[in-house]
């Protein structure tokens, strides 16, 4: 009989699914299955190898829980798997910049942060972060700052603003 290796201190798929289920009023089983589909394609990334083998739990960093929550919110808005994968790459890329490095921790501390997801007409997603006092006004078309930003991008098809400071603190 094989011995099951339990995680020492990390989050497991079950732990992440239970926390997300409590936050989004879903069933943990549904979220666990969804996470199991997301792991091999790189939407949610465990510590170490993706393929751990039978009896070995996948462990995750706490930051993965926060990213999974944001991506699940996009999933609830109807974003398909290939766009979620691209958005995950954009999130990882922007969080490497010094200005955004602690963004998820700040949002968990209820500091105002919003994630702007735009979908271009050719289907490519774009991502931006906003820490303004009123992130809802980022795409207010009468705003001169916004008009200056989008004048060279007439190909915008849709935009979605997700408030991180409303999603992440309760996880």
N, C-alpha and C positions, 0 to 999 in steps of 0.2 A: 504494500500500500504506500503510495506516494505521500510525502509530507507537504502540507500546504504552508507556504511561506507568507506569513502575514506582514503587512507593512509596519514599519517601526513608528513613524510619526507623520507620514505623508497622507494626502487625501487619496481615496480610491474612487473608482467609478461609482460605486454605491454611495459613498459619502457625498460626492459632487451631485449626483442625481437627487439625493434626498434634500440637500440644501436648495438646489434649484427648484425642486418640486414644491417645497414650502414657500419659496418666494413667488413663483409664478402660478401657483394653484394648479399644478399638474400632478399626474401620478408618477412616483419614482421609477416604476418599471418602464414606462414610456420613455422617460428621460435617459434611463440607463441604456436602453436599446438604441436610442438616438446617439448617445455618446459612443457606443460601441461601433456605430457606423462612421462617426466623425473621426475617430482615432486613426484608422489606417490611411485616411486621405489627408491627414495633417491639419484638420480644423481644430482639434484639441490635441495637445502634445504631452505625453507622459514623460517622466524622468527616465532616462535610459532608453532601452529598445522598445519599439512599438510592439513587437512580437515577443511576449514574455514567456509563453509556454503554459501548459496546464498547471494549475495549482499556485501560480505566481501572480500576485496582485500587481496591477499597474499603479504606480504612485504618481501624484501630480503635485506641483508647486502650488502654493496658495494663489499666485497670480493667474494660474490656469483656470481656477474657479471663476475669477472675475471676467476673464476673457470669454469663458464658456457662457457666462450669464449674458454678456453683450451679444454674442453670436446667437444665443437662443432667442433673444429679443428680436434680432433680425429674422431668424427662422420663423418666428410668430408673425412677422410682417410679410411672409411669403417669399423670402429670398431662397433661391435654389442652392443646391450643394456646391456647384462650381463657383458661384458668386461668393458664398460664404468662405470658401477656400481662398479666393483672391483677397477678400476683405481681411481675413486673418493675416495674410502676408503683409497687407498694408498696415494693419495694426502693429505687427511686430516691427516693421520697418520704421514707423514713426516713433515708437516707444524707445528706440535706440538714441534718438536725439536728446541732448541734455535737458532741454526745456520741458520735454514730455516724459522723461524717465520715471518720475514719481507720480505721474498723473493718476494712475489707478488707486494709489494709496491716498492721494489727496481727495479723490472723489469718495472713497470709503469714509473719509473724515468729514464728509458733507460739504467739502469745498465745491463751488460750482464748476462743473465741467460738462460739456456736451460733445457728443460725437455726431458729426455731420456725414451722412452717407449720401452720395449723389450717384445717380445712374445716368451715364451718357447715352446718347442715342445709339451708339454702336454696341451698347451692352456692357461696357467696361465700368466697373464701379470706381468711385473716387472717395477719398476719406479726408476729413479734416477734424480738428479739435478746436473747441472754443471755450475759453474760460471767462467770457464776459459776464457782466451782471445779468443780462437778459439773453441767454443763448437762443431763446425762441425767436428773437428778432434777426437772426443771422441771415435768413432769406426773406426778410421784409423788403420787397422790391422797391419801395420808396426810399429806402436807406441809401444815402450817397456812397457809403463805404462798400455796401454790397453791390451796388450798380457798377462801381469801379472794378470790383473783383470779377464780376461775371460778364462784363462787356466783351471780353475776348473769348468767351465760352458760350456761344449761343446754342450749343448742342446739348445743353442740360435737358434731360427728360423728366427726371423725378428727383426729389430730395426727401430725406428722412432725418429728423433730429432726435437723438436719444439722449436723455439726461442721465449721465453717469451717477451724479450725486443723488438721484432718486432710486437707482437700481442697486448699486453696490453696497451701501451701508448695512443692509439687513442680512447680508450673506454670512 
